[in-house]
Amino acid sequence: VAKDLGLQLPELSDRGIRVVSESRTDYFALHGKTGHLVTAERIDREQLCRLVEKCVLRCELIVQGQM
């Protein structure tokens, strides 16, 4: 994520970057030391998308300040 945004790792915490999603559970998080997007919770496809063939979890990154 840091590389995709063109930021250095220390800037991630300085800019208060956070991952948000529509669901109540935060399935993804930003790893502070590497800048990678990682899973924060166990993702159970059967529970989330039981009757849907294509299962999609959407999330957004919120970045404070100008890019």
Secondary structure, DSSP 8 states (H G I E B T S, - for coil): -HHHHT--HHHHHHTT-EEEESSSS--EEE-TTT--EEE-S---HHHHSTT-SS----EEEE--S--
